[in-house]
Structures are given as structure tokens and as C-alpha cells.
């Protein structure tokens, strides 16, 4: 091979590596977005469950005659 051909092969390899890097970065960004979305959904479910439990606890206290906590930690 001539020097010019080797230079061209090298340039082609560099461009191929750059394209692969961009593709890998795009895939990583997409996966990170999916993980963040799922984390937000899961967090929202826990918040909703916590709020529902708080309402149930208040209702139970009201029905059982147990006074609600006066705030702060027990």
C-alpha cells in the first residue's frame, strides 16, 4: 500500500470509530432517559401510596378515637 492509501484507510477508521461513538452515546442517552422516566413513575407511585396510607391512618384514628400525633417524631 502507498502512504496515501494508508492515510485514507486511517481516516476511514477514525470516521468509523467516531460514528460508533456517536451511536453508543445516543443509545446511552436513550437508555438514561428511560431509566429516569421509570424512576419518576416509581417515585410518584410511592408518594401516592404514602399519601393514601396517611389518609387511611387519619381515618382509622378518627374512627378509633385515637388522637392524631402532635407533630414531630414519636
PDB file of N, CA, C and O in Angstrom:
ATOM      1  N   UNK A   1       0.848  -1.187   0.000  1.00  0.00           N
ATOM      2  CA  UNK A   1       0.000   0.000   0.000  1.00  0.00           C
ATOM      3  C   UNK A   1       0.891   1.247   0.000  1.00  0.00           C
ATOM      4  O   UNK A   1       1.993   1.270   0.548  1.00  0.00           O
ATOM      5  N   UNK A   2       0.364   2.245  -0.625  1.00  0.00           N
ATOM      6  CA  UNK A   2       1.095   3.508  -0.635  1.00  0.00           C
ATOM      7  C   UNK A   2       0.773   4.278   0.645  1.00  0.00           C
ATOM      8  O   UNK A   2      -0.161   3.947   1.375  1.00  0.00           O
ATOM      9  N   UNK A   3       1.551   5.285   0.885  1.00  0.00           N
ATOM     10  CA  UNK A   3       1.330   6.128   2.059  1.00  0.00           C
ATOM     11  C   UNK A   3      -0.042   6.791   1.978  1.00  0.00           C
ATOM     12  O   UNK A   3      -0.745   6.894   2.984  1.00  0.00           O
ATOM     13  N   UNK A   4      -0.419   7.235   0.797  1.00  0.00           N
ATOM     14  CA  UNK A   4      -1.716   7.883   0.615  1.00  0.00           C
ATOM     15  C   UNK A   4      -2.854   6.906   0.926  1.00  0.00           C
ATOM     16  O   UNK A   4      -3.851   7.286   1.539  1.00  0.00           O
ATOM     17  N   UNK A   5      -2.703   5.665   0.507  1.00  0.00           N
ATOM     18  CA  UNK A   5      -3.730   4.670   0.786  1.00  0.00           C
ATOM     19  C   UNK A   5      -3.829   4.380   2.282  1.00  0.00           C
ATOM     20  O   UNK A   5      -4.923   4.226   2.826  1.00  0.00           O
ATOM     21  N   UNK A   6      -2.675   4.307   2.935  1.00  0.00           N
ATOM     22  CA  UNK A   6      -2.671   4.091   4.384  1.00  0.00           C
ATOM     23  C   UNK A   6      -3.322   5.258   5.119  1.00  0.00           C
ATOM     24  O   UNK A   6      -4.047   5.062   6.095  1.00  0.00           O
ATOM     25  N   UNK A   7      -3.060   6.463   4.646  1.00  0.00           N
ATOM     26  CA  UNK A   7      -3.674   7.647   5.248  1.00  0.00           C
ATOM     27  C   UNK A   7      -5.188   7.579   5.077  1.00  0.00           C
ATOM     28  O   UNK A   7      -5.932   7.876   6.012  1.00  0.00           O
ATOM     29  N   UNK A   8      -5.643   7.195   3.900  1.00  0.00           N
ATOM     30  CA  UNK A   8      -7.079   7.103   3.644  1.00  0.00           C
ATOM     31  C   UNK A   8      -7.714   6.017   4.513  1.00  0.00           C
ATOM     32  O   UNK A   8      -8.791   6.221   5.074  1.00  0.00           O
ATOM     33  N   UNK A   9      -7.060   4.879   4.622  1.00  0.00           N
ATOM     34  CA  UNK A   9      -7.570   3.807   5.482  1.00  0.00           C
ATOM     35  C   UNK A   9      -7.652   4.294   6.918  1.00  0.00           C
ATOM     36  O   UNK A   9      -8.638   4.037   7.608  1.00  0.00           O
ATOM     37  N   UNK A  10      -6.638   4.983   7.363  1.00  0.00           N
ATOM     38  CA  UNK A  10      -6.620   5.513   8.726  1.00  0.00           C
ATOM     39  C   UNK A  10      -7.757   6.510   8.922  1.00  0.00           C
ATOM     40  O   UNK A  10      -8.436   6.460   9.948  1.00  0.00           O
ATOM     41  N   UNK A  11      -7.981   7.400   7.984  1.00  0.00           N
ATOM     42  CA  UNK A  11      -9.064   8.376   8.077  1.00  0.00           C
ATOM     43  C   UNK A  11     -10.424   7.679   8.103  1.00  0.00           C
ATOM     44  O   UNK A  11     -11.322   8.083   8.841  1.00  0.00           O
ATOM     45  N   UNK A  12     -10.566   6.634   7.297  1.00  0.00           N
ATOM     46  CA  UNK A  12     -11.825   5.879   7.279  1.00  0.00           C
ATOM     47  C   UNK A  12     -12.072   5.211   8.630  1.00  0.00           C
ATOM     48  O   UNK A  12     -13.196   5.198   9.131  1.00  0.00           O
ATOM     49  N   UNK A  13     -11.018   4.661   9.206  1.00  0.00           N
ATOM     50  CA  UNK A  13     -11.157   4.024  10.518  1.00  0.00           C
ATOM     51  C   UNK A  13     -11.517   5.043  11.597  1.00  0.00           C
ATOM     52  O   UNK A  13     -12.354   4.769  12.457  1.00  0.00           O
ATOM     53  N   UNK A  14     -10.900   6.192  11.554  1.00  0.00           N
ATOM     54  CA  UNK A  14     -11.198   7.249  12.528  1.00  0.00           C
ATOM     55  C   UNK A  14     -12.658   7.673  12.399  1.00  0.00           C
ATOM     56  O   UNK A  14     -13.347   7.837  13.405  1.00  0.00           O
ATOM     57  N   UNK A  15     -13.130   7.850  11.176  1.00  0.00           N
ATOM     58  CA  UNK A  15     -14.524   8.251  10.965  1.00  0.00           C
ATOM     59  C   UNK A  15     -15.479   7.156  11.442  1.00  0.00           C
ATOM     60  O   UNK A  15     -16.506   7.454  12.050  1.00  0.00           O
ATOM     61  N   UNK A  16     -15.150   5.903  11.172  1.00  0.00           N
ATOM     62  CA  UNK A  16     -15.982   4.791  11.628  1.00  0.00           C
ATOM     63  C   UNK A  16     -16.051   4.760  13.155  1.00  0.00           C
ATOM     64  O   UNK A  16     -17.123   4.552  13.724  1.00  0.00           O
ATOM     65  N   UNK A  17     -14.936   4.963  13.805  1.00  0.00           N
ATOM     66  CA  UNK A  17     -14.898   4.987  15.278  1.00  0.00           C
ATOM     67  C   UNK A  17     -15.745   6.139  15.807  1.00  0.00           C
ATOM     68  O   UNK A  17     -16.474   5.967  16.783  1.00  0.00           O
ATOM     69  N   UNK A  18     -15.662   7.298  15.184  1.00  0.00           N
ATOM     70  CA  UNK A  18     -16.462   8.447  15.621  1.00  0.00           C
ATOM     71  C   UNK A  18     -17.955   8.173  15.472  1.00  0.00           C
ATOM     72  O   UNK A  18     -18.746   8.525  16.348  1.00  0.00           O
ATOM     73  N   UNK A  19     -18.341   7.539  14.354  1.00  0.00           N
ATOM     74  CA  UNK A  19     -19.752   7.199  14.148  1.00  0.00           C
ATOM     75  C   UNK A  19     -20.223   6.207  15.202  1.00  0.00           C
ATOM     76  O   UNK A  19     -21.335   6.326  15.716  1.00  0.00           O
ATOM     77  N   UNK A  20     -19.381   5.231  15.524  1.00  0.00           N
ATOM     78  CA  UNK A  20     -19.740   4.246  16.541  1.00  0.00           C
ATOM     79  C   UNK A  20     -19.865   4.901  17.916  1.00  0.00           C
ATOM     80  O   UNK A  20     -20.755   4.556  18.695  1.00  0.00           O
ATOM     81  N   UNK A  21     -18.976   5.840  18.209  1.00  0.00           N
ATOM     82  CA  UNK A  21     -19.052   6.567  19.482  1.00  0.00           C
ATOM     83  C   UNK A  21     -20.350   7.361  19.569  1.00  0.00           C
ATOM     84  O   UNK A  21     -21.023   7.343  20.600  1.00  0.00           O
ATOM     85  N   UNK A  22     -20.704   8.058  18.491  1.00  0.00           N
ATOM     86  CA  UNK A  22     -21.947   8.838  18.493  1.00  0.00           C
ATOM     87  C   UNK A  22     -23.160   7.928  18.676  1.00  0.00           C
ATOM     88  O   UNK A  22     -24.091   8.250  19.413  1.00  0.00           O
ATOM     89  N   UNK A  23     -23.129   6.802  18.001  1.00  0.00           N
ATOM     90  CA  UNK A  23     -24.233   5.852  18.117  1.00  0.00           C
ATOM     91  C   UNK A  23     -24.332   5.331  19.553  1.00  0.00           C
ATOM     92  O   UNK A  23     -25.424   5.246  20.113  1.00  0.00           O
ATOM     93  N   UNK A  24     -23.195   4.987  20.137  1.00  0.00           N
ATOM     94  CA  UNK A  24     -23.194   4.486  21.514  1.00  0.00           C
ATOM     95  C   UNK A  24     -23.678   5.569  22.479  1.00  0.00           C
ATOM     96  O   UNK A  24     -24.417   5.276  23.419  1.00  0.00           O
ATOM     97  N   UNK A  25     -23.266   6.810  22.255  1.00  0.00           N
ATOM     98  CA  UNK A  25     -23.717   7.907  23.108  1.00  0.00           C
ATOM     99  C   UNK A  25     -25.217   8.126  22.972  1.00  0.00           C
ATOM    100  O   UNK A  25     -25.905   8.360  23.965  1.00  0.00           O
ATOM    101  N   UNK A  26     -25.724   8.051  21.748  1.00  0.00           N
ATOM    102  CA  UNK A  26     -27.162   8.208  21.532  1.00  0.00           C
ATOM    103  C   UNK A  26     -27.941   7.100  22.227  1.00  0.00           C
ATOM    104  O   UNK A  26     -28.978   7.354  22.840  1.00  0.00           O
ATOM    105  N   UNK A  27     -27.448   5.885  22.134  1.00  0.00           N
ATOM    106  CA  UNK A  27     -28.108   4.759  22.804  1.00  0.00           C
ATOM    107  C   UNK A  27     -28.076   4.944  24.322  1.00  0.00           C
ATOM    108  O   UNK A  27     -29.061   4.675  25.008  1.00  0.00           O
ATOM    109  N   UNK A  28     -26.948   5.401  24.831  1.00  0.00           N
ATOM    110  CA  UNK A  28     -26.827   5.634  26.267  1.00  0.00           C
ATOM    111  C   UNK A  28     -27.781   6.721  26.732  1.00  0.00           C
ATOM    112  O   UNK A  28     -28.416   6.584  27.777  1.00  0.00           O
ATOM    113  N   UNK A  29     -27.887   7.790  25.970  1.00  0.00           N
ATOM    114  CA  UNK A  29     -28.824   8.868  26.325  1.00  0.00           C
ATOM    115  C   UNK A  29     -30.264   8.349  26.347  1.00  0.00           C
ATOM    116  O   UNK A  29     -31.037   8.672  27.249  1.00  0.00           O
ATOM    117  N   UNK A  30     -30.611   7.545  25.345  1.00  0.00           N
ATOM    118  CA  UNK A  30     -31.965   6.994  25.282  1.00  0.00           C
ATOM    119  C   UNK A  30     -32.233   6.106  26.492  1.00  0.00           C
ATOM    120  O   UNK A  30     -33.299   6.191  27.102  1.00  0.00           O
ATOM    121  N   UNK A  31     -31.276   5.260  26.838  1.00  0.00           N
ATOM    122  CA  UNK A  31     -31.447   4.384  28.000  1.00  0.00           C
ATOM    123  C   UNK A  31     -31.526   5.183  29.289  1.00  0.00           C
ATOM    124  O   UNK A  31     -32.322   4.862  30.172  1.00  0.00           O
ATOM    125  N   UNK A  32     -30.706   6.224  29.405  1.00  0.00           N
ATOM    126  CA  UNK A  32     -30.752   7.067  30.603  1.00  0.00           C
ATOM    127  C   UNK A  32     -32.105   7.752  30.721  1.00  0.00           C
ATOM    128  O   UNK A  32     -32.634   7.900  31.822  1.00  0.00           O
ATOM    129  N   UNK A  33     -32.661   8.166  29.602  1.00  0.00           N
ATOM    130  CA  UNK A  33     -33.985   8.776  29.613  1.00  0.00           C
ATOM    131  C   UNK A  33     -35.045   7.796  30.074  1.00  0.00           C
ATOM    132  O   UNK A  33     -35.949   8.160  30.826  1.00  0.00           O
ATOM    133  N   UNK A  34     -34.936   6.549  29.624  1.00  0.00           N
ATOM    134  CA  UNK A  34     -35.894   5.521  30.039  1.00  0.00           C
ATOM    135  C   UNK A  34     -35.775   5.243  31.531  1.00  0.00           C
ATOM    136  O   UNK A  34     -36.784   5.100  32.222  1.00  0.00           O
ATOM    137  N   UNK A  35     -34.546   5.167  32.024  1.00  0.00           N
ATOM    138  CA  UNK A  35     -34.336   4.920  33.451  1.00  0.00           C
ATOM    139  C   UNK A  35     -34.897   6.077  34.278  1.00  0.00           C
ATOM    140  O   UNK A  35     -35.553   5.854  35.295  1.00  0.00           O
ATOM    141  N   UNK A  36     -34.640   7.301  33.845  1.00  0.00           N
ATOM    142  CA  UNK A  36     -35.147   8.466  34.575  1.00  0.00           C
ATOM    143  C   UNK A  36     -36.673   8.485  34.575  1.00  0.00           C
ATOM    144  O   UNK A  36     -37.297   8.792  35.590  1.00  0.00           O
ATOM    145  N   UNK A  37     -37.257   8.159  33.447  1.00  0.00           N
ATOM    146  CA  UNK A  37     -38.712   8.127  33.359  1.00  0.00           C
ATOM    147  C   UNK A  37     -39.300   7.075  34.289  1.00  0.00           C
ATOM    148  O   UNK A  37     -40.280   7.330  34.990  1.00  0.00           O
ATOM    149  N   UNK A  38     -38.699   5.897  34.290  1.00  0.00           N
ATOM    150  CA  UNK A  38     -39.193   4.828  35.161  1.00  0.00           C
ATOM    151  C   UNK A  38     -39.000   5.200  36.633  1.00  0.00           C
ATOM    152  O   UNK A  38     -39.853   4.899  37.468  1.00  0.00           O
ATOM    153  N   UNK A  39     -37.893   5.847  36.944  1.00  0.00           N
ATOM    154  CA  UNK A  39     -37.651   6.271  38.325  1.00  0.00           C
ATOM    155  C   UNK A  39     -38.691   7.292  38.774  1.00  0.00           C
ATOM    156  O   UNK A  39     -39.162   7.242  39.911  1.00  0.00           O
ATOM    157  N   UNK A  40     -39.051   8.215  37.887  1.00  0.00           N
ATOM    158  CA  UNK A  40     -40.075   9.207  38.221  1.00  0.00           C
ATOM    159  C   UNK A  40     -41.427   8.540  38.452  1.00  0.00           C
ATOM    160  O   UNK A  40     -42.148   8.889  39.388  1.00  0.00           O
ATOM    161  N   UNK A  41     -41.768   7.576  37.590  1.00  0.00           N
ATOM    162  CA  UNK A  41     -43.037   6.867  37.755  1.00  0.00           C
ATOM    163  C   UNK A  41     -43.069   6.098  39.070  1.00  0.00           C
ATOM    164  O   UNK A  41     -44.070   6.115  39.787  1.00  0.00           O
ATOM    165  N   UNK A  42     -41.965   5.426  39.376  1.00  0.00           N
ATOM    166  CA  UNK A  42     -41.897   4.653  40.613  1.00  0.00           C
ATOM    167  C   UNK A  42     -41.974   5.574  41.822  1.00  0.00           C
ATOM    168  O   UNK A  42     -42.667   5.273  42.794  1.00  0.00           O
ATOM    169  N   UNK A  43     -41.266   6.693  41.765  1.00  0.00           N
ATOM    170  CA  UNK A  43     -41.302   7.654  42.863  1.00  0.00           C
ATOM    171  C   UNK A  43     -42.708   8.195  43.063  1.00  0.00           C
ATOM    172  O   UNK A  43     -43.172   8.333  44.194  1.00  0.00           O
ATOM    173  N   UNK A  44     -43.380   8.500  41.968  1.00  0.00           N
ATOM    174  CA  UNK A  44     -44.750   9.022  42.064  1.00  0.00           C
ATOM    175  C   UNK A  44     -45.677   7.991  42.696  1.00  0.00           C
ATOM    176  O   UNK A  44     -46.572   8.347  43.463  1.00  0.00           O
ATOM    177  N   UNK A  45     -45.466   6.719  42.380  1.00  0.00           N
ATOM    178  CA  UNK A  45     -46.296   5.666  42.976  1.00  0.00           C
ATOM    179  C   UNK A  45     -46.068   5.593  44.484  1.00  0.00           C
ATOM    180  O   UNK A  45     -47.018   5.437  45.251  1.00  0.00           O
ATOM    181  N   UNK A  46     -44.802   5.705  44.909  1.00  0.00           N
ATOM    182  CA  UNK A  46     -44.515   5.668  46.344  1.00  0.00           C
ATOM    183  C   UNK A  46     -45.103   6.875  47.059  1.00  0.00           C
ATOM    184  O   UNK A  46     -45.611   6.752  48.174  1.00  0.00           O
ATOM    185  N   UNK A  47     -45.038   8.034  46.430  1.00  0.00           N
ATOM    186  CA  UNK A  47     -45.619   9.232  47.036  1.00  0.00           C
ATOM    187  C   UNK A  47     -47.125   9.059  47.169  1.00  0.00           C
ATOM    188  O   UNK A  47     -47.702   9.367  48.211  1.00  0.00           O
ATOM    189  N   UNK A  48     -47.762   8.562  46.105  1.00  0.00           N
ATOM    190  CA  UNK A  48     -49.209   8.353  46.150  1.00  0.00           C
ATOM    191  C   UNK A  48     -49.574   7.316  47.207  1.00  0.00           C
ATOM    192  O   UNK A  48     -50.559   7.486  47.925  1.00  0.00           O
ATOM    193  N   UNK A  49     -48.799   6.255  47.307  1.00  0.00           N
ATOM    194  CA  UNK A  49     -49.069   5.227  48.316  1.00  0.00           C
ATOM    195  C   UNK A  49     -48.896   5.799  49.721  1.00  0.00           C
ATOM    196  O   UNK A  49     -49.689   5.501  50.613  1.00  0.00           O
ATOM    197  N   UNK A  50     -47.879   6.607  49.918  1.00  0.00           N
ATOM    198  CA  UNK A  50     -47.666   7.239  51.219  1.00  0.00           C
ATOM    199  C   UNK A  50     -48.804   8.163  51.593  1.00  0.00           C
ATOM    200  O   UNK A  50     -49.245   8.187  52.742  1.00  0.00           O
ATOM    201  N   UNK A  51     -49.279   8.926  50.617  1.00  0.00           N
ATOM    202  CA  UNK A  51     -50.404   9.823  50.877  1.00  0.00           C
ATOM    203  C   UNK A  51     -51.670   9.028  51.205  1.00  0.00           C
ATOM    204  O   UNK A  51     -52.435   9.403  52.094  1.00  0.00           O
ATOM    205  N   UNK A  52     -51.881   7.936  50.484  1.00  0.00           N
ATOM    206  CA  UNK A  52     -53.051   7.097  50.754  1.00  0.00           C
ATOM    207  C   UNK A  52     -52.969   6.490  52.155  1.00  0.00           C
ATOM    208  O   UNK A  52     -53.973   6.429  52.864  1.00  0.00           O
ATOM    209  N   UNK A  53     -51.791   6.045  52.551  1.00  0.00           N
ATOM    210  CA  UNK A  53     -51.622   5.481  53.891  1.00  0.00           C
ATOM    211  C   UNK A  53     -51.856   6.540  54.969  1.00  0.00           C
ATOM    212  O   UNK A  53     -52.424   6.252  56.023  1.00  0.00           O
ATOM    213  N   UNK A  54     -51.420   7.744  54.697  1.00  0.00           N
ATOM    214  CA  UNK A  54     -51.632   8.829  55.655  1.00  0.00           C
ATOM    215  C   UNK A  54     -53.126   9.098  55.832  1.00  0.00           C
ATOM    216  O   UNK A  54     -53.598   9.286  56.953  1.00  0.00           O
ATOM    217  N   UNK A  55     -53.860   9.116  54.730  1.00  0.00           N
ATOM    218  CA  UNK A  55     -55.315   9.329  54.792  1.00  0.00           C
ATOM    219  C   UNK A  55     -55.980   8.186  55.566  1.00  0.00           C
ATOM    220  O   UNK A  55     -56.839   8.415  56.417  1.00  0.00           O
ATOM    221  N   UNK A  56     -55.568   6.956  55.255  1.00  0.00           N
ATOM    222  CA  UNK A  56     -56.139   5.809  55.962  1.00  0.00           C
ATOM    223  C   UNK A  56     -55.834   5.862  57.461  1.00  0.00           C
ATOM    224  O   UNK A  56     -56.685   5.531  58.286  1.00  0.00           O
ATOM    225  N   UNK A  57     -54.621   6.280  57.802  1.00  0.00           N
ATOM    226  CA  UNK A  57     -54.256   6.378  59.213  1.00  0.00           C
ATOM    227  C   UNK A  57     -55.124   7.430  59.920  1.00  0.00           C
ATOM    228  O   UNK A  57     -55.575   7.215  61.045  1.00  0.00           O
ATOM    229  N   UNK A  58     -55.353   8.560  59.253  1.00  0.00           N
ATOM    230  CA  UNK A  58     -56.210   9.593  59.843  1.00  0.00           C
ATOM    231  C   UNK A  58     -57.632   9.088  60.040  1.00  0.00           C
ATOM    232  O   UNK A  58     -58.256   9.323  61.076  1.00  0.00           O
ATOM    233  N   UNK A  59     -58.126   8.396  59.036  1.00  0.00           N
ATOM    234  CA  UNK A  59     -59.483   7.846  59.136  1.00  0.00           C
ATOM    235  C   UNK A  59     -59.570   6.820  60.264  1.00  0.00           C
ATOM    236  O   UNK A  59     -60.539   6.802  61.023  1.00  0.00           O
ATOM    237  N   UNK A  60     -58.568   5.982  60.366  1.00  0.00           N
ATOM    238  CA  UNK A  60     -58.561   4.967  61.417  1.00  0.00           C
ATOM    239  C   UNK A  60     -58.535   5.616  62.798  1.00  0.00           C
ATOM    240  O   UNK A  60     -59.256   5.209  63.709  1.00  0.00           O
ATOM    241  N   UNK A  61     -57.680   6.645  62.929  1.00  0.00           N
ATOM    242  CA  UNK A  61     -57.605   7.346  64.211  1.00  0.00           C
ATOM    243  C   UNK A  61     -58.938   7.992  64.554  1.00  0.00           C
ATOM    244  O   UNK A  61     -59.384   7.946  65.701  1.00  0.00           O
ATOM    245  N   UNK A  62     -59.573   8.595  63.551  1.00  0.00           N
ATOM    246  CA  UNK A  62     -60.855   9.258  63.785  1.00  0.00           C
ATOM    247  C   UNK A  62     -61.912   8.243  64.207  1.00  0.00           C
ATOM    248  O   UNK A  62     -62.740   8.533  65.070  1.00  0.00           O
ATOM    249  N   UNK A  63     -61.889   7.080  63.618  1.00  0.00           N
ATOM    250  CA  UNK A  63     -62.884   6.059  63.952  1.00  0.00           C
ATOM    251  C   UNK A  63     -62.583   5.393  65.284  1.00  0.00           C
ATOM    252  O   UNK A  63     -63.501   5.011  66.009  1.00  0.00           O
ATOM    253  N   UNK A  64     -61.314   5.254  65.607  1.00  0.00           N
ATOM    254  CA  UNK A  64     -60.953   4.550  66.838  1.00  0.00           C
ATOM    255  C   UNK A  64     -60.875   5.488  68.035  1.00  0.00           C
ATOM    256  O   UNK A  64     -60.760   5.033  69.174  1.00  0.00           O
ATOM    257  N   UNK A  65     -60.936   6.772  67.791  1.00  0.00           N
ATOM    258  CA  UNK A  65     -60.862   7.734  68.882  1.00  0.00           C
ATOM    259  C   UNK A  65     -59.432   8.034  69.321  1.00  0.00           C
ATOM    260  O   UNK A  65     -59.216   8.735  70.310  1.00  0.00           O
ATOM    261  N   UNK A  66     -58.459   7.505  68.588  1.00  0.00           N
ATOM    262  CA  UNK A  66     -57.056   7.784  68.910  1.00  0.00           C
ATOM    263  C   UNK A  66     -56.715   9.173  68.400  1.00  0.00           C
ATOM    264  O   UNK A  66     -56.909   9.459  67.219  1.00  0.00           O
ATOM    265  N   UNK A  67     -56.211  10.038  69.267  1.00  0.00           N
ATOM    266  CA  UNK A  67     -55.887  11.389  68.799  1.00  0.00           C
ATOM    267  C   UNK A  67     -54.717  11.357  67.819  1.00  0.00           C
ATOM    268  O   UNK A  67     -53.822  10.521  67.947  1.00  0.00           O
ATOM    269  N   UNK A  68     -54.719  12.250  66.857  1.00  0.00           N
ATOM    270  CA  UNK A  68     -53.604  12.298  65.908  1.00  0.00           C
ATOM    271  C   UNK A  68     -52.329  12.723  66.614  1.00  0.00           C
ATOM    272  O   UNK A  68     -52.399  13.365  67.662  1.00  0.00           O
ATOM    273  N   UNK A  69     -51.175  12.387  66.077  1.00  0.00           N
ATOM    274  CA  UNK A  69     -49.919  12.803  66.698  1.00  0.00           C
ATOM    275  C   UNK A  69     -49.819  14.322  66.715  1.00  0.00           C
ATOM    276  O   UNK A  69     -50.387  15.013  65.870  1.00  0.00           O
ATOM    277  N   UNK A  70     -49.086  14.816  67.696  1.00  0.00           N
ATOM    278  CA  UNK A  70     -48.979  16.274  67.839  1.00  0.00           C
ATOM    279  C   UNK A  70     -47.849  16.849  67.008  1.00  0.00           C
ATOM    280  O   UNK A  70     -47.371  17.950  67.284  1.00  0.00           O
ATOM    281  N   UNK A  71     -47.420  16.119  66.000  1.00  0.00           N
ATOM    282  CA  UNK A  71     -46.347  16.609  65.146  1.00  0.00           C
ATOM    283  C   UNK A  71     -45.006  16.136  65.639  1.00  0.00           C
ATOM    284  O   UNK A  71     -44.851  15.774  66.805  1.00  0.00           O
ATOM    285  N   UNK A  72     -44.047  16.140  64.755  1.00  0.00           N
ATOM    286  CA  UNK A  72     -42.717  15.697  65.129  1.00  0.00           C
ATOM    287  C   UNK A  72     -42.630  14.188  65.158  1.00  0.00           C
ATOM    288  O   UNK A  72     -43.589  13.495  64.815  1.00  0.00           O
ATOM    289  N   UNK A  73     -41.496  13.685  65.562  1.00  0.00           N
ATOM    290  CA  UNK A  73     -41.266  12.248  65.619  1.00  0.00           C
ATOM    291  C   UNK A  73     -41.783  11.689  66.933  1.00  0.00           C
ATOM    292  O   UNK A  73     -41.815  12.392  67.943  1.00  0.00           O
ATOM    293  N   UNK A  74     -42.195  10.407  66.919  1.00  0.00           N
ATOM    294  CA  UNK A  74     -42.695   9.797  68.169  1.00  0.00           C
ATOM    295  C   UNK A  74     -41.593   9.607  69.187  1.00  0.00           C
ATOM    296  O   UNK A  74     -41.845   9.110  70.284  1.00  0.00           O
TER     297      UNK A  74
END
